[in-house]
Amino acid sequence: MTTLTPVRSRTGDERLAVTHPVKRLLRRPEMGAFIAALVIFGYFSVSTAAFLTPAGAATWLYSASLFGIMAVAVAMLMIGGEFDLSAGAMTGTTGLLVGAFTTQWGMNLWLAMLLALLIALAVGAVNGLLVVKTGIPSFIVTLATFFILQGVNLAGTKLLTGQVAIQGMTLVPGFEAGKVIFGGVIPVFGLDLKVSVFWWIGLTAVTSWVLLRTRYGNWIFAIGGQLQSAMQTGIPVRRTRIGLFLGTAAAGWLVGMLSLFDVATVQATTGIGQEFIYIICAVVGGCLLTGGYGSAIGAALGALIYGMILQGIVFAQWDNNWLKAFLGGMLLLAVLVNLSVRRQAGVRA
């Protein structure tokens, strides 16, 4: 009697294959941004004397934190396959609302902040509803919202104050208490860090946990990667997508408050043009423009890179116009590096 021996595949079951640690590390979306951050940190640390001083480090960390908060929220939205071009204008809108409510109409500061948050969430909900109900690309919907907010910010501020800024926040009752939460300074290892740095770190940690450890995070990746499949498997696609737009609106409110309580004034042009910086930070951090792939930590690292370059150029006494060239180069290089790393690691785009 002949016994038939099953033929084993030379490669075996690919699901049981052991992935090399280096290859597994390369699959992380944020690896490119991490390496770039180390290079840029090392370069400015060596080339500029002020970069590593307590005041210098606190400055670029503060700059990175404001961009980082928005970049993390925008990254979540991009992973879900959407864009929000109104994110930058929203930071200025919320600050202007609080300033107008308190300095012009005498409203309680905390009530004004709550009302500004509700208005921001309403705008985010409208963006999300228009996208999911009409099928119009989020790029177009939020671009329209951007122009609306920009016009209202400029025209409304001029109508109320006769100028393009709202001042006098230090005279509003409760401002000093609010400054502790949104504009205070916390000393850490000799650095006087603005509280926004801790908001940034906390938001990045929470967002990473949501993306990697919760069902909602799985939904976001599924919707951005395979929208039709996500709908067919019963994922609440509309609710999830609207929630992501609410997230960017809430982040816009938070950055608006952090900026307002830091300088005690707000310009009507605050945040205009920064929406593209948030997207660049997310892409540098490993997010795909097509959705379904990315990292909150990567977006935070992208913002750290931008903050270091922004202040490093000042410390090095370069022409500030070089910053735009760096941004364009960062975006192009990030896309190429992310594509190469994913191919080497065997991750499909």
C-alpha positions as CSV (number, residue, x, y, z in Angstrom):
1,M,0.0,0.0,0.0
2,T,1.4,3.4,-1.0
3,T,1.0,6.2,1.4
4,L,0.5,9.6,-0.3
5,T,2.5,12.3,1.4
6,P,1.1,15.8,1.0
7,V,3.3,18.1,-0.9
8,R,4.3,21.2,1.1
9,S,4.7,24.5,-0.5
10,R,8.3,25.7,-0.4
11,T,7.1,29.0,0.9
12,G,4.5,27.5,3.3
13,D,1.4,29.3,4.4
14,E,2.2,33.0,3.9
15,R,-0.1,33.8,6.8
16,L,2.3,31.9,9.1
17,A,5.4,33.4,7.7
18,V,7.7,35.2,10.2
19,T,8.2,38.8,9.2
20,H,11.7,40.2,9.7
21,P,11.7,42.9,12.4
22,V,13.3,45.5,10.1
23,K,10.7,44.8,7.4
24,R,8.0,45.0,10.0
25,L,9.4,48.4,11.2
26,L,9.5,49.7,7.6
27,R,5.8,49.0,7.3
28,R,5.1,51.7,9.8
29,P,3.8,54.8,8.0
30,E,5.7,57.2,10.3
31,M,9.2,55.7,9.7
32,G,10.1,58.1,6.9
33,A,9.0,61.1,9.0
34,F,11.0,59.8,12.0
35,I,14.2,59.5,10.0
36,A,13.7,63.0,8.5
37,A,13.0,64.5,11.9
38,L,16.3,63.1,13.2
39,V,18.2,64.5,10.2
40,I,16.7,67.9,10.5
41,F,17.1,68.0,14.2
42,G,20.8,67.0,13.9
43,Y,21.4,69.6,11.1
44,F,20.0,72.6,12.9
45,S,21.5,71.5,16.2
46,V,25.0,71.6,14.7
47,S,24.5,74.6,12.4
48,T,22.7,77.0,14.7
49,A,23.7,77.9,18.3
50,A,20.2,79.0,19.3
51,F,18.4,75.8,18.2
52,L,19.1,73.7,21.3
53,T,18.9,76.6,23.9
54,P,15.9,76.3,26.3
55,A,14.3,79.3,24.6
56,G,15.0,78.0,21.1
57,A,13.7,74.5,21.8
58,A,10.6,75.8,23.5
59,T,9.9,78.0,20.5
60,W,10.0,75.3,17.8
61,L,8.1,72.9,20.0
62,Y,5.4,75.5,20.4
63,S,5.2,76.2,16.7
64,A,5.1,72.4,16.0
65,S,2.3,71.9,18.5
66,L,-0.2,74.2,16.9
67,F,0.4,72.6,13.5
68,G,0.6,69.2,15.0
69,I,-2.9,69.3,16.6
70,M,-4.5,70.1,13.3
71,A,-2.2,67.8,11.4
72,V,-3.3,64.8,13.5
73,A,-7.0,65.6,13.0
74,V,-6.5,66.1,9.3
75,A,-4.5,62.9,9.1
76,M,-7.5,61.0,10.5
77,L,-9.7,62.5,7.9
78,M,-7.3,61.7,5.1
79,I,-7.0,58.1,6.3
80,G,-10.8,58.1,5.9
81,G,-10.4,59.3,2.3
82,E,-11.5,62.9,2.8
83,F,-10.0,66.4,2.9
84,D,-10.8,69.5,4.8
85,L,-9.6,72.7,3.2
86,S,-11.5,74.9,5.7
87,A,-9.4,73.6,8.7
88,G,-7.1,76.6,8.7
89,A,-9.8,79.2,8.5
90,M,-11.7,77.5,11.3
91,T,-8.8,78.3,13.7
92,G,-9.3,82.0,13.0
93,T,-13.1,81.8,13.0
94,T,-13.4,80.3,16.5
95,G,-10.9,82.8,18.0
96,L,-12.8,85.7,16.3
97,L,-16.1,84.4,17.6
98,V,-14.9,84.3,21.2
99,G,-13.4,87.7,20.8
100,A,-16.5,89.2,19.4
101,F,-18.9,87.6,21.9
102,T,-16.9,88.8,24.9
103,T,-15.4,92.2,23.9
104,Q,-18.2,93.4,21.8
105,W,-21.3,91.9,23.4
106,G,-20.1,91.3,27.0
107,M,-20.8,87.5,26.9
108,N,-19.4,85.3,29.6
109,L,-16.0,84.0,28.4
110,W,-16.7,80.3,29.0
111,L,-20.1,80.5,27.4
112,A,-18.6,82.2,24.4
113,M,-16.0,79.4,24.1
114,L,-18.7,76.8,24.3
115,L,-20.8,78.6,21.7
116,A,-17.8,78.9,19.4
117,L,-17.2,75.2,19.7
118,L,-20.8,74.4,18.9
119,I,-20.7,76.7,15.8
120,A,-17.4,75.0,14.7
121,L,-19.0,71.6,15.1
122,A,-22.1,72.8,13.1
123,V,-19.8,73.8,10.2
124,G,-18.0,70.5,10.4
125,A,-21.4,68.7,10.4
126,V,-22.6,70.6,7.3
127,N,-19.3,69.8,5.5
128,G,-19.8,66.1,6.3
129,L,-23.5,66.0,5.5
130,L,-22.9,67.7,2.1
131,V,-20.2,65.2,1.2
132,V,-22.1,62.0,2.2
133,K,-25.5,63.2,1.0
134,T,-24.5,64.7,-2.4
135,G,-21.4,62.8,-3.3
136,I,-19.6,66.0,-4.1
137,P,-15.8,65.6,-3.4
138,S,-14.8,66.9,0.0
139,F,-12.1,69.0,-1.7
140,I,-14.8,71.1,-3.4
141,V,-17.2,71.3,-0.4
142,T,-14.5,72.4,2.1
143,L,-12.9,74.8,-0.4
144,A,-16.3,76.5,-0.6
145,T,-16.5,76.6,3.2
146,F,-13.0,78.0,3.3
147,F,-14.0,81.0,1.2
148,I,-17.1,81.5,3.1
149,L,-15.3,81.6,6.5
150,Q,-12.5,83.8,5.1
151,G,-15.1,86.3,3.8
152,V,-17.1,86.3,7.0
153,N,-14.0,86.6,9.1
154,L,-12.7,89.7,7.3
155,A,-16.0,91.4,6.6
156,G,-17.5,90.6,10.0
157,T,-14.5,91.8,11.9
158,K,-14.3,95.0,10.0
159,L,-18.1,95.6,10.6
160,L,-17.7,95.1,14.3
161,T,-14.4,96.7,15.1
162,G,-13.5,98.8,12.1
163,Q,-10.3,96.9,11.7
164,V,-9.2,93.4,10.8
165,A,-8.4,92.3,14.4
166,I,-10.1,91.9,17.8
167,Q,-8.1,93.0,20.8
168,G,-8.7,93.7,24.5
169,M,-9.1,90.0,25.5
170,T,-7.0,90.6,28.6
171,L,-9.7,92.8,30.0
172,V,-12.4,90.1,29.7
173,P,-13.3,88.6,33.1
174,G,-12.0,85.0,33.4
175,F,-9.2,85.5,30.8
176,E,-6.4,84.7,33.2
177,A,-8.2,81.5,34.3
178,G,-8.6,80.5,30.7
179,K,-4.9,81.3,30.0
180,V,-3.8,78.7,32.5
181,I,-5.6,76.0,30.5
182,F,-5.0,77.2,26.9
183,G,-2.0,79.7,27.2
184,G,0.0,78.7,30.2
185,V,3.6,77.7,30.5
186,I,4.8,74.5,32.2
187,P,8.5,74.1,33.1
188,V,9.9,70.7,32.1
189,F,13.6,69.9,32.3
190,G,14.6,73.5,32.1
191,L,12.3,74.2,29.2
192,D,9.3,76.6,29.6
193,L,6.9,74.7,27.4
194,K,3.6,76.2,26.3
195,V,0.6,74.1,27.4
196,S,-0.2,73.6,23.7
197,V,2.7,71.1,23.5
198,F,0.9,68.9,26.1
199,W,-2.4,69.2,24.2
200,W,-0.5,68.1,21.1
201,I,1.1,65.1,22.8
202,G,-2.2,64.1,24.5
203,L,-4.2,64.4,21.3
204,T,-1.6,62.4,19.3
205,A,-1.7,59.6,21.9
206,V,-5.5,59.4,22.0
207,T,-5.8,59.5,18.3
208,S,-3.2,56.8,17.9
209,W,-5.1,54.6,20.3
210,V,-8.4,55.2,18.5
211,L,-6.9,54.3,15.1
212,L,-5.0,51.2,16.2
213,R,-7.0,49.8,19.1
214,T,-10.7,50.5,18.5
215,R,-13.4,49.5,16.1
216,Y,-13.9,53.1,15.1
217,G,-10.2,53.1,13.9
218,N,-10.8,50.0,11.9
219,W,-13.8,51.6,10.3
220,I,-11.7,54.7,9.3
221,F,-9.1,52.6,7.6
222,A,-11.7,50.5,5.9
223,I,-13.6,53.5,4.6
224,G,-10.5,55.2,3.2
225,G,-9.1,52.0,1.7
226,Q,-12.2,50.3,0.2
227,L,-15.3,52.4,0.5
228,Q,-17.7,50.1,-1.3
229,S,-16.5,47.0,0.6
230,A,-16.9,49.0,3.9
231,M,-20.5,49.8,3.0
232,Q,-21.3,46.2,2.0
233,T,-19.9,44.9,5.3
234,G,-22.3,47.1,7.4
235,I,-19.8,49.7,8.6
236,P,-21.7,53.0,9.4
237,V,-19.9,54.9,6.6
238,R,-21.9,58.1,6.7
239,R,-21.8,58.5,10.5
240,T,-18.1,57.8,10.6
241,R,-17.2,60.2,7.8
242,I,-19.3,63.0,9.4
243,G,-17.5,62.2,12.7
244,L,-14.2,62.8,11.0
245,F,-15.3,66.3,9.8
246,L,-16.5,67.0,13.3
247,G,-13.0,66.1,14.5
248,T,-11.2,68.6,12.3
249,A,-13.7,71.3,13.3
250,A,-13.1,70.5,17.0
251,A,-9.3,70.6,16.5
252,G,-9.7,74.0,14.7
253,W,-11.6,75.3,17.8
254,L,-8.8,74.0,20.1
255,V,-6.0,75.6,18.1
256,G,-8.1,78.8,17.9
257,M,-8.3,78.9,21.7
258,L,-4.6,78.1,22.2
259,S,-3.7,81.0,19.9
260,L,-6.2,83.4,21.4
261,F,-5.1,82.9,25.0
262,D,-1.4,83.0,24.0
263,V,-1.4,86.4,22.3
264,A,-4.7,87.8,23.6
265,T,-5.7,89.0,20.2
266,V,-6.8,87.5,16.9
267,Q,-6.4,88.6,13.4
268,A,-9.2,88.1,10.7
269,T,-6.6,86.4,8.5
270,T,-5.5,83.9,11.2
271,G,-5.1,80.4,9.8
272,I,-5.6,81.4,6.2
273,G,-3.3,79.3,4.0
274,Q,-2.3,76.8,6.7
275,E,-4.7,74.1,5.6
276,F,-2.1,73.0,3.0
277,I,0.6,72.9,5.7
278,Y,-1.6,70.5,7.7
279,I,-2.0,68.2,4.7
280,I,1.7,68.4,4.0
281,C,2.5,67.4,7.6
282,A,0.1,64.4,7.3
283,V,1.6,63.3,4.0
284,V,5.2,63.7,5.3
285,G,4.0,61.5,8.2
286,G,3.0,58.7,5.9
287,C,-0.7,59.4,5.0
288,L,-1.8,58.5,1.5
289,L,-3.6,61.1,-0.5
290,T,-5.9,58.3,-1.7
291,G,-6.8,57.3,1.9
292,G,-6.7,54.1,3.8
293,Y,-3.2,54.4,5.1
294,G,-1.5,56.7,7.6
295,S,-0.6,57.4,11.2
296,A,-1.4,60.0,13.8
297,I,2.2,59.7,15.1
298,G,3.5,60.3,11.6
299,A,1.4,63.4,11.2
300,A,2.7,64.7,14.6
301,L,6.3,64.0,13.4
302,G,5.5,65.9,10.2
303,A,4.4,68.9,12.2
304,L,7.6,68.6,14.3
305,I,9.6,68.7,11.1
306,Y,7.8,71.8,9.9
307,G,8.2,73.5,13.3
308,M,11.9,72.8,13.4
309,I,12.4,74.0,9.8
310,L,10.3,77.1,10.4
311,Q,12.3,78.2,13.4
312,G,15.6,76.7,12.3
313,I,15.5,79.0,9.2
314,V,15.1,82.0,11.5
315,F,17.9,80.9,13.8
316,A,20.2,80.3,10.9
317,Q,19.2,83.8,9.6
318,W,18.2,82.5,6.2
319,D,15.7,84.3,3.9
320,N,12.3,83.2,5.1
321,N,11.2,82.6,1.5
322,W,13.2,79.4,1.5
323,L,10.5,77.9,3.7
324,K,8.1,77.5,0.8
325,A,10.8,75.7,-1.2
326,F,11.4,73.4,1.7
327,L,7.6,72.7,1.9
328,G,7.4,71.7,-1.7
329,G,10.5,69.6,-1.4
330,M,9.2,67.9,1.7
331,L,6.0,67.0,0.1
332,L,7.5,65.6,-3.1
333,L,10.2,63.7,-1.2
334,A,7.7,62.3,1.3
335,V,5.5,60.9,-1.4
336,L,8.5,59.3,-3.1
337,V,9.9,57.9,0.1
338,N,6.6,56.5,1.3
339,L,6.1,54.8,-2.1
340,S,9.5,53.3,-2.0
341,V,9.2,52.1,1.6
342,R,5.8,50.5,1.0
343,R,7.1,48.7,-2.0
344,Q,10.2,47.4,-0.2
345,A,8.0,46.3,2.8
346,G,5.4,44.7,0.5
347,V,2.6,47.0,1.5
348,R,0.2,47.8,-1.3
349,A,-0.8,51.4,-1.9
